[in-house]
């Protein structure tokens, strides 16, 4: 970055990862001829029309984001997958940059940029972070609105809470402020489950398909115990009855992971707990049989029961699956 630039331009470009717009440069003491000279001698490079990088070499990701925001206009903010990237809500980088602008404003198509519109942009934008972006709660709900399935939407909400980027209470508040959003009722229920300790889609399905509809007692979610000299967190612990229900979302494990899982189960057993373990297929295809088996073990350990039928054809009140 040239040291001969006006101090205000130097400071501004430095704060924007080396990016400055033509308007900013002119407003801070540069002449049009000076800008053209820097571009002609390739000390500056054009990222987008009217937006420049003040050093040579390949532009970093941050510079591309700044350039997209400047080119999209004064009210533009990074949003959706791009805001999620910046918040580290996701570990994947979108090949496209997502920005949101005011509902009534229009911009020409921008290569590599997806432009969204919002009628509540003043509320949605984060008050302090740069480059400007939507708040984490708004980002989560934007992604929820684009999710193809509710399971995918739940996974986004769950990840935001697990990574401690926000809380279920803040998401519920943001949800209430949205006049239009998919799965509103389901999301309210899901946020309550997350607040109660549910950490995955599989755990949520277990609560909704196995535990609640069959009248099983409510387990403690992510219950902490000390076993094998270390703290461990159990998916579902029926503490009064010494039963742990573990849910495995992976269809197969490498050998080292399998042995880690076995050591975990052995350490739990040392604490006098019985462990039942289930996977995706069990919860998806045989929730009633799962409930019957869990209920049978609970009854052996003093639970008065009974297991309730979730429908007239439900087999859960019969003997446990063998």
Buried (B, 14 or more C-beta within 10 A) or exposed (E): BBEEBEEBBBEBBEEBBBBBBBEBBBEBEBEEEBBEEBEEEEEBBEBBEBBBBBEEEEBEEBBBBBBBBBBBBEBBBBBBBBBBBBBEBBEEEEEEBBBBBBEEBEEEEBEEBBBBEBEBBEEBBBEEBEBBBBBBBBBBBBBBBBBEEBEEBBBBBBBBBEEEBBBBEBBBEBBEEBEEBEBEEBBBEBBEBBBBBBBBBBBBBBBBBBBBBBBBBEBBBBBEBEBBEEEBEBBBBBBEBBBBBBBBEEEEEEEEEEEEBEEBBEBBEEBEBBBBEBBBEBBEEBBBBBBBBBBBBBBEEEBEEEBBBBEEEBBBBEEBBE
